[in-house]
Amino acid sequence: MSRISLFPITTEVNDKNHLVLGGCDSVALVGEFGTPLYVFDEPTLRGKCARYREEFGQRYANTLIIYACKAFINRALALIFMEEGLGLDVVSGGELAIAKSVGFPLERVYFHGNNKSPQELEQAVKWGVGRIVVDNFFELSLLEEVAKEAGARPDILLRLSPGVDPHTHAHITTGVVDTKFGFPMAQAEEAVARAMASSFFELKGLHFHIGSQIFELEPYREAIGIVFRFAAEMSTKYGFSLQEFSPGGGLAITYTDDSPAPTIGQFADVITSTLLHRSHEVGVEPPRLVVEPGRSIVGQAGVALYSVGAIKDIPGVRRYISVDGGIADNIRPALYGARYEAVAANKVEVDDLEQVTIAGKFCESGDILIKDIDLPKLVPGDVIAIPCCGAYCLSLASNYNASLKPAIVLVNDGKARLITRRQSDEDLMSHDNV
Ligand SMILES: Cc1ncc(COP(=O)(O)O)c(C=O)c1O
């Protein structure tokens, strides 16, 4: 597999040997917008939305795809997801406000989170979000008060933690017994009983999310089995009806050639076939299916561009190539040991390669973007392009070292549109009083 296949679907190499994204020469983009620069390719983004809609829709028509904003959201992307007919999974008042600001249909918004504040719940209820996904007993009581006060009757799902291990990184595993997210199965019956007894909300169904960057699909089968058996038991005991079911998101993407991820089609196959099989087996009506992909929609669409600065040789040890971004815009390598590929965007296809380490510019020894990668001989001013940076990079970005968050452009058909401008020193200081 070539590294280029990890980049957005429109990626090409032009006759100057430059990387071209969405018909735009990446070196020219750097000239116009500076670095670090995040480039999102619109055809890749829309293509993933369509792939999810089609792969699930053709197997199970009663499916809603909702994009998990935590992977990355801004207003331009929210508009694209709206046009693509997706819903949104939000986890904060901020993500909800972004959705509302572009006129996103709020009935297609699901509000998640393990510690929603009273103000966030009030806003969600007032604005009429589609579902509140209740995570714990404290939230059940809080939401009851909020709904009573507002004179509303929100529709809710309960988030369960089915106790299966998806074998991904511990920081992004969420469905095991010892997790801060959701009701453990041992408390799930009490949660259903309490929710059904309340007249302040309507229990529509059940949700789980077992983790992120998941390569093995078997844990989904296992978790669906557990939740459907539970739903059948709750139906017998309390007359509960599973109108809606969500297995969350979590599908992995291919960051490096040696770790290929399952396809969206394979994911859809496992989820829908297991849902149908288990519904039949336990005797419940097949519910509406709600799938919440984040990374697998936006990951491949995003490319990070950096300029090379200082180069340091430690003879016999390694050559460090420092770039003008790093841990502040992409914390994943430091946080999860995440691995990436890269190319030199201004000299993509070169035979003579050498092994280097790409370091960030921030004051942490752990600020290494890629350890030991073969790249052409680099000099200051060269441009490094890292693929698969659409998810969990900018959404986890910080102003560490009082750095400025990068600019973001959306490319399509040879045109680049600035969708988030680079922060300025004024932005950085705008909240401080002296
Ligand atoms: C509840 C929930 N749904 C969906 C997602 C999206 O996961 P991913 O980006 O791996 O698809 C997450 C992220 O961890 C999540 O917590």
Ligand as a Chemical Component Dictionary entry (heavy atoms), coordinates in Angstrom:
data_LIG
# 
_chem_comp.id                   LIG 
_chem_comp.type                 NON-POLYMER 
_chem_comp.pdbx_formal_charge   0 
_chem_comp.three_letter_code    LIG 
# 
loop_
_chem_comp_atom.comp_id 
_chem_comp_atom.atom_id 
_chem_comp_atom.alt_atom_id 
_chem_comp_atom.type_symbol 
_chem_comp_atom.charge 
_chem_comp_atom.model_Cartn_x 
_chem_comp_atom.model_Cartn_y 
_chem_comp_atom.model_Cartn_z 
_chem_comp_atom.pdbx_ordinal 
LIG C1 C1 C 0 -20.924 7.966 23.048 1  
LIG C2 C2 C 0 -19.968 8.034 21.913 2  
LIG N1 N1 N 0 -20.446 7.845 20.666 3  
LIG C3 C3 C 0 -19.643 7.924 19.579 4  
LIG C4 C4 C 0 -18.288 8.171 19.720 5  
LIG C5 C5 C 0 -17.452 8.252 18.471 6  
LIG O1 O1 O 0 -16.432 7.333 18.453 7  
LIG P1 P1 P 0 -15.510 7.226 17.170 8  
LIG O2 O2 O 0 -14.971 8.561 16.872 9  
LIG O3 O3 O 0 -14.473 6.250 17.565 10 
LIG O4 O4 O 0 -16.375 6.692 16.068 11 
LIG C6 C6 C 0 -17.743 8.356 20.994 12 
LIG C7 C7 C 0 -16.302 8.599 21.153 13 
LIG O5 O5 O 0 -15.603 8.063 21.951 14 
LIG C8 C8 C 0 -18.610 8.305 22.125 15 
LIG O6 O6 O 0 -18.151 8.491 23.351 16 
# 
loop_
_chem_comp_bond.comp_id 
_chem_comp_bond.atom_id_1 
_chem_comp_bond.atom_id_2 
_chem_comp_bond.value_order 
_chem_comp_bond.pdbx_ordinal 
LIG C1 C2 SING 1  
LIG C2 N1 SING 2  
LIG C2 C8 DOUB 3  
LIG N1 C3 DOUB 4  
LIG C3 C4 SING 5  
LIG C4 C5 SING 6  
LIG C4 C6 DOUB 7  
LIG C5 O1 SING 8  
LIG O1 P1 SING 9  
LIG P1 O2 DOUB 10 
LIG P1 O3 SING 11 
LIG P1 O4 SING 12 
LIG C6 C7 SING 13 
LIG C6 C8 SING 14 
LIG C7 O5 DOUB 15 
LIG C8 O6 SING 16 
# 
